[in-house]
């Protein structure tokens, strides 16, 4: 049976997203409808996801060939698969060999680390993480299409912090992330109280 998983699209790829008369979103890769890549938007963000079948970005035809009646069916299965394989790691432990952040800065991705920022579409993952860490919410920072960073908020959301988080994301994208790897120039906030994800630091 084919393996289906969620994958994150880059900001550059997302610029080609179109919407048909039924409100379904896609990226055209050819002239026929079968060659369209169905996509979905992560609520509260400017991030788009697609499905991948056996490691390749899925077109409408490849989803049908894999036995899915619709993109929603594929996304439901893909989200479950991706969530089971999600990885949460302390950033300091990953990159500096220590755990000095005490879990306040985490990296979220999938086990193969390929377009793993798709974890954005897994509210249960954020809910369980917030509960475990006993925090009010989390700032979600797009690191690249491969992963996101999560800064634990222990004191409550603040407009100055919102702006600083967005400025940091934009600076890192401009200076360190290749254009085809940029996920978004925005920062997001997960509110543990109502379970929503939203864009912050909007001008």
DAKARA-V555354 format. One record per residue. N is the residue number from 1. SS is DSSP state (helix for helix, strand for strand, loop for the rest). OMEGA is omega in whole degrees, -180 to 180 (NA if undefined). NEAR is the number of other ideal C-beta (glycine too) atoms within 8 Angstrom. Layout:
n=N ss=SS omega=OMEGA near=NEAR
n=N ss=SS omega=OMEGA near=NEAR
//
This chain:
n=1 ss=loop omega=-179 near=2
n=2 ss=loop omega=176 near=7
n=3 ss=loop omega=179 near=8
n=4 ss=strand omega=-180 near=13
n=5 ss=strand omega=176 near=12
n=6 ss=strand omega=175 near=14
n=7 ss=strand omega=180 near=13
n=8 ss=strand omega=176 near=15
n=9 ss=loop omega=179 near=13
n=10 ss=loop omega=177 near=12
n=11 ss=helix omega=180 near=10
n=12 ss=helix omega=178 near=8
n=13 ss=helix omega=-177 near=9
n=14 ss=helix omega=179 near=12
n=15 ss=loop omega=-179 near=6
n=16 ss=loop omega=-180 near=7
n=17 ss=loop omega=177 near=10
n=18 ss=strand omega=179 near=8
n=19 ss=strand omega=180 near=7
n=20 ss=loop omega=-175 near=8
n=21 ss=loop omega=180 near=3
n=22 ss=loop omega=-180 near=4
n=23 ss=loop omega=179 near=6
n=24 ss=loop omega=-177 near=8
n=25 ss=strand omega=-178 near=12
n=26 ss=strand omega=170 near=13
n=27 ss=strand omega=-179 near=12
n=28 ss=strand omega=177 near=10
n=29 ss=loop omega=180 near=7
n=30 ss=loop omega=-177 near=7
n=31 ss=loop omega=-177 near=4
n=32 ss=loop omega=178 near=6
n=33 ss=helix omega=-179 near=5
n=34 ss=helix omega=-178 near=9
n=35 ss=helix omega=177 near=11
n=36 ss=strand omega=175 near=13
n=37 ss=strand omega=179 near=12
n=38 ss=strand omega=179 near=15
n=39 ss=strand omega=175 near=14
n=40 ss=strand omega=178 near=11
n=41 ss=strand omega=174 near=10
n=42 ss=loop omega=-175 near=11
n=43 ss=loop omega=178 near=6
n=44 ss=loop omega=-178 near=8
n=45 ss=loop omega=174 near=13
n=46 ss=loop omega=-177 near=9
n=47 ss=loop omega=178 near=14
n=48 ss=strand omega=179 near=14
n=49 ss=strand omega=172 near=16
n=50 ss=strand omega=174 near=14
n=51 ss=strand omega=174 near=16
n=52 ss=strand omega=177 near=14
n=53 ss=strand omega=-178 near=12
n=54 ss=loop omega=174 near=6
n=55 ss=loop omega=-179 near=6
n=56 ss=strand omega=179 near=7
n=57 ss=strand omega=-171 near=8
n=58 ss=loop omega=170 near=14
n=59 ss=loop omega=177 near=12
n=60 ss=helix omega=-179 near=13
n=61 ss=helix omega=-178 near=8
n=62 ss=helix omega=176 near=10
n=63 ss=helix omega=178 near=15
n=64 ss=helix omega=180 near=10
n=65 ss=helix omega=179 near=6
n=66 ss=loop omega=175 near=11
n=67 ss=loop omega=-180 near=5
n=68 ss=loop omega=-179 near=11
n=69 ss=loop omega=-178 near=4
n=70 ss=loop omega=177 near=7
n=71 ss=helix omega=180 near=13
n=72 ss=helix omega=177 near=6
n=73 ss=helix omega=-179 near=9
n=74 ss=helix omega=-179 near=15
n=75 ss=helix omega=179 near=13
n=76 ss=helix omega=179 near=8
n=77 ss=helix omega=-178 near=10
n=78 ss=helix omega=-180 near=13
n=79 ss=helix omega=179 near=11
n=80 ss=helix omega=179 near=8
n=81 ss=helix omega=-177 near=12
n=82 ss=helix omega=-179 near=15
n=83 ss=helix omega=178 near=11
n=84 ss=helix omega=-176 near=6
n=85 ss=loop omega=-179 near=10
n=86 ss=strand omega=180 near=13
n=87 ss=strand omega=176 near=11
n=88 ss=strand omega=-178 near=8
n=89 ss=strand omega=175 near=8
n=90 ss=strand omega=-176 near=11
n=91 ss=helix omega=179 near=12
n=92 ss=helix omega=180 near=12
n=93 ss=helix omega=-178 near=10
n=94 ss=helix omega=-169 near=8
n=95 ss=helix omega=-177 near=6
n=96 ss=loop omega=177 near=8
n=97 ss=loop omega=177 near=5
n=98 ss=loop omega=-178 near=6
n=99 ss=loop omega=-175 near=8
n=100 ss=loop omega=-178 near=6
n=101 ss=loop omega=-179 near=9
n=102 ss=loop omega=177 near=5
n=103 ss=loop omega=-177 near=9
n=104 ss=loop omega=176 near=8
n=105 ss=strand omega=-174 near=12
n=106 ss=strand omega=175 near=13
n=107 ss=strand omega=179 near=15
n=108 ss=strand omega=179 near=13
n=109 ss=strand omega=175 near=13
n=110 ss=strand omega=-172 near=14
n=111 ss=loop omega=178 near=7
n=112 ss=loop omega=174 near=6
n=113 ss=loop omega=-179 near=9
n=114 ss=loop omega=-177 near=8
n=115 ss=loop omega=-174 near=11
n=116 ss=helix omega=175 near=14
n=117 ss=helix omega=175 near=16
n=118 ss=helix omega=177 near=14
n=119 ss=helix omega=176 near=14
n=120 ss=helix omega=-176 near=14
n=121 ss=helix omega=-177 near=12
n=122 ss=loop omega=-177 near=12
n=123 ss=helix omega=180 near=8
n=124 ss=helix omega=179 near=7
n=125 ss=helix omega=179 near=12
n=126 ss=helix omega=-180 near=13
n=127 ss=helix omega=-178 near=10
n=128 ss=helix omega=-180 near=8
n=129 ss=helix omega=179 near=12
n=130 ss=helix omega=180 near=14
n=131 ss=helix omega=-179 near=8
n=132 ss=helix omega=-176 near=6
n=133 ss=helix omega=178 near=8
n=134 ss=loop omega=-180 near=5
n=135 ss=loop omega=-179 near=10
n=136 ss=loop omega=-178 near=11
n=137 ss=strand omega=-177 near=13
n=138 ss=strand omega=169 near=14
n=139 ss=strand omega=-178 near=13
n=140 ss=strand omega=-173 near=13
n=141 ss=strand omega=178 near=13
n=142 ss=strand omega=179 near=16
n=143 ss=strand omega=176 near=12
n=144 ss=strand omega=177 near=10
n=145 ss=loop omega=-176 near=11
n=146 ss=loop omega=-178 near=12
n=147 ss=strand omega=172 near=11
n=148 ss=strand omega=175 near=14
n=149 ss=strand omega=-180 near=12
n=150 ss=strand omega=177 near=14
n=151 ss=strand omega=-176 near=10
n=152 ss=strand omega=179 near=11
n=153 ss=strand omega=-178 near=12
n=154 ss=loop omega=-172 near=6
n=155 ss=loop omega=-177 near=5
n=156 ss=loop omega=-176 near=6
n=157 ss=loop omega=-178 near=10
n=158 ss=loop omega=-176 near=7
n=159 ss=helix omega=179 near=5
n=160 ss=helix omega=178 near=6
n=161 ss=helix omega=177 near=9
n=162 ss=helix omega=-177 near=13
n=163 ss=helix omega=-180 near=9
n=164 ss=helix omega=179 near=9
n=165 ss=helix omega=179 near=14
n=166 ss=helix omega=180 near=13
n=167 ss=helix omega=179 near=9
n=168 ss=helix omega=179 near=10
n=169 ss=helix omega=-179 near=14
n=170 ss=helix omega=-179 near=9
n=171 ss=helix omega=180 near=8
n=172 ss=helix omega=179 near=10
n=173 ss=helix omega=-177 near=11
n=174 ss=helix omega=-172 near=6
n=175 ss=helix omega=-170 near=6
n=176 ss=helix omega=-174 near=5
n=177 ss=loop omega=176 near=10
n=178 ss=loop omega=-175 near=5
n=179 ss=helix omega=-177 near=7
n=180 ss=helix omega=178 near=6
n=181 ss=helix omega=-178 near=10
n=182 ss=loop omega=179 near=15
n=183 ss=loop omega=-178 near=13
n=184 ss=loop omega=174 near=10
n=185 ss=loop omega=-179 near=9
n=186 ss=loop omega=171 near=13
n=187 ss=strand omega=-177 near=15
n=188 ss=strand omega=179 near=15
n=189 ss=strand omega=175 near=14
n=190 ss=strand omega=179 near=12
n=191 ss=strand omega=-177 near=12
n=192 ss=loop omega=-177 near=12
n=193 ss=loop omega=-179 near=6
n=194 ss=loop omega=175 near=4
n=195 ss=loop omega=-179 near=8
n=196 ss=strand omega=175 near=8
n=197 ss=strand omega=-178 near=14
n=198 ss=strand omega=178 near=9
n=199 ss=strand omega=180 near=10
n=200 ss=strand omega=178 near=13
n=201 ss=loop omega=-180 near=12
n=202 ss=loop omega=180 near=5
n=203 ss=loop omega=NA near=2
//
